[in-house]
């Protein structure tokens, strides 16, 4: 059989068009030189030129009207196709080396072999079984692989659904804040005409959400298409007989198993985009606070800082440092006053009025009475710490329960659980994750203190109706046991 393969190859070459390098399709012959081409290939090669042209193979000048169909060559092409197919099918069922039927399967090499191969040195120590025995085993492997890939495909479908829902929630949230902002602009339009560009920014963020959503869904669709193709390929493979199923089974399994695992759910909407939305959410309480001040100006003749509106609309990132004069004697501050931990013994420090003498607290050097500000703190994985803001007048001496009533708004980890201080100061469990970096956001005019996961932009908690009473506020920190806080 192998001996007849060479002439078949030569015959295939003779029935191939020299232009498209495929079997002749509607072959025509040039009488002047005897060369044959596909009619479409020759017509395309000559283009729009009329009358005389040249043979693509020998360049001899010919008359275009002189070409004629070569019916005999067309018949030879069809016979060649059938003969080549028959030879190829026969070649796949016989050992090329020994010319014996491939009736055995080597589990070591995962390949079909003949009885002579089984006795050779190459396979002597290998486990060899009849093809009929290997067939169900490898069919089960493909079925298992199919199940795994199908599960991964289903995961992608869930991710797509979640991404759609999240995008709708974000758009709904953004639209709600937009409506609030429009209402505020109408109430004090004489002060905020130049601030209407915020609406344009929201529209830009809205387009960005839609763009991110489409990009994310396109990525998931690409992965889904890949898994669908793999599933179809494996389903088709399972329908093949033993000899075909086991042919090249190793490479097939390697390709299939490579698609079984899917990475963690990809992020559809990055934190940077969510920060923009949270910023819009924080602007409305700020404008509410400004409106109250405007009313006070009208009713009571109070004064408003000229730059309050401009200053507060822009969220300010603050470079916070710890105030050593307020630190409890057991707290150890770093040289750059950017981190704090609890020491083993009390340090000998002056008992000045600013210092906490009972609770292991420390305040930031910076103070705020207007505008919008934020800073970030690395809290690590230890427990017994808290971060937030406190009134400048917060109690420094003796014991007390810190909470909004005492002028402290904080979030922390007590008893290995994230909590916030309730109205009375008692810790309230906080649902959600366990962030390693926390962003503290202070909105003075809006009476709001918010805490976010600084890495994911997830809101942890917000004191939305804090009563600051025009008082100056300072960053607040507390640590005990092995806790360590570091300012970014």
C-alpha positions as MATLAB code, in Angstrom:
seq = 'XXXXXXXXXXXXXXXXXXXXXXXXXXXXXXXXXXXXXXXXXXXXXXXXXXXXXXXXXXXXXXXXXXXXXXXXXXXXXXXXXXXXXXXXXXXXXXXXXXXXXXXXXXXXXXXXXXXXXXXXXXXXXXXXXXXXXXXXXXXXXXXXXXXXXXXXXXXXXXXXXXXXXXXXXXXXXXXXXXXXXXXXXXXXXXXXXXXXXXXXXXXXXXXXXXXXXXXXXXXXXXXXXXXXXXXXXXXXXXXXXXXXXXXXXXXXXXXXXXXXXXXXXXXXXXXXXXXXXXXXXXXXXXXXXXXXXXXXXXXXXXXXXXXXXXXXXXXXXXXXXXXXXXXXXXXXXXXXXXXXXXXXXXXXXXXXXXXXXXXXXXXXXXXXXXXXXXXXXXXXXXXXXXXXXXXXXXXXXXXXXXXXXXXXXXXXXXXXXXXXXXXXXXXXXXXXXXXXXXXXXXXXXXXXXXXXXXXXXXXXXXXXXXXXXXXXXXXXXXXXXXXXXXXX';
ca = [
       0.000    0.000    0.000;
       2.825    2.359    0.857;
       4.484    1.593   -2.478;
       1.458    2.955   -4.346;
       1.441    6.170   -2.375;
       4.248    7.786   -4.396;
       2.455    7.624   -7.797;
      -0.689    8.968   -6.137;
       1.294   11.998   -4.968;
       2.641   12.528   -8.498;
      -0.869   12.218   -9.896;
      -2.091   14.821   -7.388;
       0.628   17.220   -8.534;
      -0.382   16.773  -12.176;
      -4.018   17.610  -11.357;
      -3.143   20.769   -9.444;
      -3.510   24.303  -10.861;
      -0.190   26.177  -10.898;
      -1.946   29.429   -9.977;
      -4.101   28.511   -6.935;
      -2.145   25.299   -6.075;
      -5.440   23.426   -5.567;
      -7.195   20.718   -7.590;
      -8.385   22.062  -10.971;
     -11.830   23.611  -10.831;
     -13.465   23.703  -14.317;
     -10.057   23.193  -16.050;
      -9.392   24.877  -19.417;
      -6.495   24.296  -21.849;
      -4.481   26.843  -23.840;
      -4.104   25.361  -27.352;
      -0.976   27.361  -28.184;
       1.127   25.760  -25.425;
      -0.985   22.935  -23.936;
      -0.927   24.228  -20.352;
      -4.033   23.850  -18.127;
      -5.523   26.201  -15.505;
      -8.709   26.735  -13.560;
     -11.012   28.898  -15.653;
     -11.531   31.355  -12.749;
      -7.787   31.519  -12.001;
      -6.915   32.259  -15.649;
      -9.668   34.888  -15.953;
      -8.515   36.610  -12.776;
      -4.872   36.464  -13.877;
      -5.601   38.161  -17.209;
      -7.857   40.747  -15.584;
      -9.613   43.225  -17.870;
      -7.157   42.977  -20.757;
      -8.835   42.106  -24.038;
      -7.710   40.183  -27.120;
      -4.123   38.984  -26.626;
      -2.657   37.768  -23.356;
       0.139   35.432  -22.230;
       0.269   31.995  -20.617;
       0.948   32.356  -16.833;
       3.343   29.402  -16.983;
       5.388   29.781  -20.196;
       4.535   33.432  -21.093;
       3.621   32.455  -24.662;
       1.232   34.921  -26.333;
      -2.259   33.483  -26.762;
      -5.707   34.524  -27.910;
      -8.149   34.682  -24.988;
     -10.931   33.358  -27.106;
      -9.001   30.256  -28.056;
      -9.103   28.549  -24.624;
     -11.464   25.591  -24.252;
     -12.674   23.355  -21.424;
     -10.551   20.232  -20.763;
     -13.294   17.705  -19.894;
     -10.921   14.746  -19.793;
      -8.687   16.497  -17.263;
     -11.736   17.316  -15.129;
     -12.598   13.595  -14.968;
      -9.013   12.709  -14.030;
      -9.173   15.273  -11.190;
     -12.255   13.592   -9.708;
     -10.654   10.145   -9.950;
      -7.481   11.487   -8.296;
      -9.461   12.937   -5.397;
     -11.148    9.576   -4.724;
      -7.895    7.640   -5.083;
      -6.027    9.969   -2.731;
      -8.779    9.707   -0.126;
      -8.758    5.897   -0.318;
      -4.962    5.712   -0.004;
      -4.982    8.115    2.969;
      -7.652    6.063    4.757;
      -5.825    2.816    4.217;
      -2.518    4.270    5.358;
      -3.941    5.292    8.750;
      -4.943    1.707    9.697;
      -1.600   -0.059    9.010;
       1.769    0.268   10.748;
       3.984    2.246    8.385;
       7.078    0.432    9.628;
       5.905   -3.215    9.659;
       2.874   -3.080    7.330;
       0.787   -4.873    9.976;
      -2.690   -3.855   11.253;
      -2.703   -1.458   14.253;
      -4.659   -3.686   16.657;
      -2.847   -2.902   19.921;
      -2.501    0.234   22.100;
       0.628    1.194   24.091;
      -0.484    2.930   27.310;
       3.048    4.227   27.942;
       3.254    6.116   24.631;
      -0.522    6.449   24.232;
      -0.298    5.318   20.611;
      -1.639    2.490   18.433;
       0.887   -0.229   17.506;
       1.011   -3.539   15.667;
       1.965   -7.014   16.994;
       5.520   -6.598   15.664;
       5.904   -3.257   17.488;
       4.726   -4.991   20.671;
       7.654   -7.440   20.480;
      10.246   -4.770   19.672;
      12.665   -3.273   22.211;
      10.883    0.043   21.965;
       7.678   -1.306   23.563;
       8.973   -4.462   25.315;
       8.653   -3.028   28.840;
       5.485   -1.041   28.117;
       1.943   -1.954   29.086;
       0.173   -2.939   25.874;
      -3.528   -3.815   25.619;
      -5.913   -4.494   22.737;
      -7.546   -1.414   21.274;
     -10.934   -2.686   22.466;
      -9.731   -2.513   26.084;
      -8.133    0.944   25.764;
     -11.149    2.451   24.063;
     -13.536    2.696   27.094;
     -10.785    3.953   29.411;
      -9.851    6.888   27.210;
     -13.434    7.528   26.322;
     -14.115    7.958   30.062;
     -11.191   10.407   30.307;
     -12.639   12.517   27.522;
     -16.070   12.392   29.183;
     -14.556   13.589   32.465;
     -12.698   16.357   30.649;
     -15.951   17.308   28.916;
     -17.717   17.610   32.290;
     -14.971   19.871   33.665;
     -14.911   22.146   30.623;
     -18.699   22.338   30.677;
     -18.567   23.492   34.313;
     -16.030   26.188   33.394;
     -18.295   27.292   30.546;
     -21.150   27.600   33.045;
     -18.922   29.722   35.301;
     -18.414   32.193   32.457;
     -22.161   32.404   31.945;
     -22.536   33.279   35.638;
     -19.768   35.899   35.368;
     -21.547   37.477   32.397;
     -24.802   37.623   34.339;
     -23.063   39.127   37.394;
     -21.304   41.720   35.225;
     -24.607   42.761   33.667;
     -26.229   43.115   37.090;
     -23.288   45.049   38.529;
     -23.264   47.437   35.578;
     -26.990   48.069   35.996;
     -26.563   48.705   39.727;
     -23.713   51.132   39.088;
     -25.695   52.963   36.414;
     -28.750   53.116   38.683;
     -26.624   54.448   41.538;
     -25.010   57.016   39.266;
     -28.360   58.122   37.847;
     -29.832   58.563   41.346;
     -26.907   60.759   42.380;
     -27.211   62.703   39.143;
     -30.832   63.555   39.958;
     -29.839   64.754   43.426;
     -27.104   66.911   41.961;
     -29.500   68.484   39.410;
     -31.871   69.407   42.266;
     -29.045   71.077   44.195;
     -27.918   73.045   41.146;
     -31.452   74.359   40.643;
     -31.620   75.566   44.281;
     -28.436   77.603   44.120;
     -27.891   78.059   40.398;
     -26.478   81.523   40.917;
     -23.499   79.973   42.750;
     -22.992   76.805   40.723;
     -23.262   77.663   37.034;
     -19.627   76.818   36.429;
     -20.053   73.549   38.401;
     -22.528   72.088   35.899;
     -19.545   70.493   34.245;
     -19.923   67.840   36.950;
     -22.869   66.552   34.931;
     -20.646   66.240   31.903;
     -18.188   64.286   34.017;
     -20.968   61.955   35.145;
     -21.963   61.404   31.532;
     -18.347   60.583   30.784;
     -18.264   58.089   33.650;
     -21.543   56.613   32.397;
     -19.945   56.023   28.989;
     -16.892   54.585   30.725;
     -19.094   52.112   32.621;
     -20.770   51.056   29.376;
     -17.388   50.733   27.668;
     -15.926   48.662   30.521;
     -19.026   46.495   30.520;
     -18.785   45.829   26.762;
     -15.046   45.141   26.974;
     -15.588   42.744   29.877;
     -18.460   40.959   28.153;
     -16.386   40.689   24.957;
     -13.572   39.046   26.932;
     -15.998   36.625   28.549;
     -17.640   35.929   25.166;
     -14.232   35.106   23.715;
     -13.544   32.643   26.523;
     -17.057   31.248   26.204;
     -16.575   30.704   22.465;
     -13.331   28.886   23.162;
     -15.013   26.553   25.653;
     -17.980   25.989   23.334;
     -15.587   24.983   20.526;
     -13.716   22.651   22.873;
     -16.967   21.061   24.043;
     -18.126   20.534   20.467;
     -14.768   19.043   19.532;
     -14.858   16.617   22.482;
     -18.483   15.664   21.832;
     -17.556   14.861   18.247;
     -14.515   12.932   19.447;
     -16.689   10.773   21.685;
     -18.678    9.681   18.635;
     -15.602    8.367   16.808;
     -14.748    4.656   16.640;
     -11.837    3.280   18.661;
      -9.176    3.563   15.970;
      -9.966    7.220   15.267;
     -10.607    8.210   18.886;
      -7.212    6.929   20.000;
      -5.295    8.471   17.109;
      -3.170   11.335   18.480;
      -5.027   10.933   21.793;
      -2.169   12.437   23.852;
      -2.129   15.801   22.065;
      -5.931   15.870   22.033;
      -6.146   15.352   25.801;
      -3.435   17.927   26.431;
      -5.350   20.523   24.397;
      -8.634   19.653   26.106;
      -7.302   19.558   29.665;
      -5.603   22.934   29.164;
      -9.085   24.502   29.002;
     -10.394   22.953   32.224;
      -9.195   25.645   34.629;
     -10.460   29.206   34.650;
      -8.703   32.027   36.472;
     -10.411   33.936   39.271;
     -13.413   35.994   38.140;
     -11.978   38.897   36.149;
     -12.674   42.440   37.384;
     -15.284   44.117   35.215;
     -15.171   47.590   36.747;
     -11.808   48.745   38.181;
     -11.568   50.561   41.546;
     -10.587   53.808   39.797;
     -14.002   53.892   38.124;
     -15.808   53.163   41.398;
     -13.868   55.942   43.165;
     -15.336   58.400   40.657;
     -18.849   57.272   41.504;
     -18.227   57.403   45.266;
     -16.886   60.925   44.746;
     -20.140   61.946   43.056;
     -22.075   60.325   45.931;
     -20.109   62.443   48.414;
     -20.653   65.728   46.563;
     -24.427   65.800   47.183;
     -24.143   65.805   51.032;
     -21.486   68.502   50.665;
     -23.860   70.662   48.593;
     -26.634   70.045   51.133;
     -24.313   71.363   53.845;
     -23.399   74.384   51.732;
     -27.101   75.131   51.140;
     -27.712   75.080   54.906;
     -24.883   77.553   55.332;
     -26.377   79.747   52.634;
     -29.690   79.710   54.491;
     -27.890   80.644   57.713;
     -26.282   83.536   55.863;
     -29.711   84.774   54.785;
     -31.443   84.173   58.117;
     -28.692   84.994   60.631;
     -26.142   87.027   58.721;
     -23.386   84.426   59.071;
     -20.374   84.418   56.775;
     -19.300   81.700   54.385;
     -15.706   81.236   53.257;
     -15.398   82.470   49.680;
     -13.546   79.322   48.602;
     -15.794   76.825   50.446;
     -17.648   75.708   47.302;
     -14.572   75.492   45.118;
     -12.495   73.874   47.865;
     -15.105   71.257   48.780;
     -16.031   70.151   45.280;
     -12.486   68.871   44.828;
     -11.726   65.852   47.031;
      -8.327   66.418   48.679;
      -5.853   63.622   49.398;
      -4.091   64.469   52.673;
      -0.587   63.578   53.832;
      -1.353   62.688   57.450;
       1.291   62.474   60.199;
       0.817   61.376   63.808;
       0.906   63.952   66.593;
       3.320   62.722   69.322;
       1.886   65.219   71.831;
      -1.442   63.337   71.790;
      -0.067   59.760   71.849;
      -0.642   57.553   74.901;
       2.717   56.816   76.641;
       2.602   53.130   75.604;
       2.328   53.962   71.909;
       5.531   53.940   69.841;
       5.583   56.192   66.779;
       7.998   55.754   63.892;
      10.589   58.478   63.192;
       8.614   59.758   60.218;
       5.441   59.665   62.378;
       3.719   57.506   59.754;
       3.144   54.334   61.793;
       2.230   53.414   65.356;
       2.313   50.284   67.504;
       1.880   49.468   71.174;
       5.021   48.980   73.270;
       5.599   46.757   76.274;
       5.913   49.510   78.901;
       4.906   53.113   79.346;
       7.377   55.750   78.189;
       8.255   58.685   80.390;
       6.430   61.513   78.612;
       5.028   64.832   79.880;
       1.358   64.608   80.831;
       0.332   67.570   78.698;
      -3.400   68.386   78.226;
      -3.456   67.031   74.679;
      -2.210   63.544   75.570;
      -4.484   60.522   76.098;
      -3.516   59.098   79.485;
      -5.781   56.034   79.805;
      -6.777   54.778   76.333;
      -4.066   53.928   73.774;
      -5.151   56.565   71.262;
      -3.290   59.077   69.088;
      -4.496   61.854   66.758;
      -3.153   63.188   63.494;
      -1.377   66.531   63.346;
      -3.695   67.806   60.596;
      -7.090   69.322   61.399;
     -10.108   70.076   59.197;
     -13.179   72.254   59.537;
     -14.356   72.472   55.911;
     -14.004   70.750   52.581;
     -13.691   67.083   51.600;
     -10.578   65.074   52.481;
      -9.308   61.489   52.530;
      -6.294   59.478   53.685;
      -5.415   55.785   53.669;
      -4.155   53.507   56.438;
      -2.583   50.055   56.148;
      -4.129   48.003   58.952;
      -2.597   44.565   58.292;
      -4.146   41.367   59.611;
      -3.828   41.913   63.379;
      -6.818   42.774   65.552;
      -7.554   45.423   68.187;
      -7.132   48.635   66.230;
      -9.383   51.397   64.927;
      -9.154   54.380   62.573;
     -11.430   57.338   61.924;
     -11.882   60.981   62.930;
     -12.447   62.733   66.247;
     -13.458   66.178   67.369;
     -10.566   68.328   68.501;
     -12.384   68.579   71.877;
     -12.517   64.796   72.390;
     -11.851   63.696   75.986;
      -8.127   63.065   76.583;
      -8.007   62.108   80.284;
      -9.584   59.093   81.947;
     -11.660   56.301   80.443;
     -14.657   56.759   78.140;
     -16.551   54.839   75.449;
     -15.591   56.339   72.069;
     -18.483   56.860   69.689;
     -20.356   59.606   67.796;
     -21.854   60.861   71.081;
     -18.325   61.427   72.434;
     -17.132   62.914   69.134;
     -15.406   59.844   67.640;
     -16.393   58.185   64.348;
     -14.338   55.059   63.794;
     -14.069   51.583   62.275;
     -11.852   48.834   63.664;
     -11.101   45.203   64.352;
     -12.043   44.019   67.838;
     -12.207   40.375   68.818;
     -11.134   39.298   65.312;
     -14.159   40.986   63.729;
     -14.561   44.245   61.829;
     -16.877   46.638   63.680;
     -17.960   50.266   63.808;
     -18.765   52.339   66.866;
     -22.500   52.675   67.317;
     -24.174   55.847   68.501;
     -23.475   54.948   72.108;
     -19.943   53.786   71.308;
     -20.670   50.038   71.555;
     -19.089   48.150   68.631;
     -21.536   47.008   65.946;
     -20.485   44.049   63.685;
     -19.669   45.100   60.145;
     -20.668   42.903   57.237;
     -18.284   42.485   54.311;
     -14.662   41.555   53.758;
     -11.519   42.178   55.764;
      -9.550   44.881   53.938;
      -5.849   45.363   54.563;
      -5.933   49.067   53.597;
      -8.703   51.463   54.617;
      -9.539   54.823   53.099;
     -11.018   57.345   55.543;
     -13.081   60.029   53.782;
     -14.235   63.151   55.664;
     -16.936   65.483   54.318;
     -17.094   68.442   56.685;
     -20.017   70.352   55.155;
     -21.912   67.134   54.415;
     -21.502   65.780   57.965;
     -20.239   62.451   56.645;
     -17.409   60.080   57.545;
     -17.003   57.095   55.192;
     -14.703   54.085   55.239;
     -13.716   52.143   52.129;
     -11.578   49.166   51.169;
      -8.747   51.146   49.557;
      -7.838   48.263   47.211;
     -11.302   47.480   45.808;
     -13.217   50.773   46.359;
     -15.878   48.853   48.311;
     -17.807   50.933   50.876;
     -17.400   49.441   54.376;
     -19.495   51.911   56.365;
     -20.627   55.522   56.309;
     -21.716   57.802   59.158;
     -24.055   59.839   56.964;
     -25.552   62.283   59.450;
     -22.655   63.086   61.735;
     -23.047   66.262   63.765;
     -19.759   68.157   63.597;
     -21.271   71.452   64.828;
     -18.683   73.542   62.969;
     -15.962   72.000   65.142;
     -12.445   71.153   63.970;
     -11.832   67.432   63.292;
      -8.618   65.394   63.412;
      -7.605   61.918   62.171;
      -8.036   59.311   64.932;
      -6.096   56.067   65.590;
      -6.030   53.433   68.296;
      -3.911   50.287   68.702;
      -3.534   47.592   71.329;
      -1.856   44.211   71.615;
       0.197   43.531   68.446;
      -1.665   45.808   66.092;
       0.350   48.122   63.808;
      -1.095   50.985   61.744;
       0.793   52.658   58.885;
      -0.284   55.774   57.005;
       0.104   55.747   53.236;
];
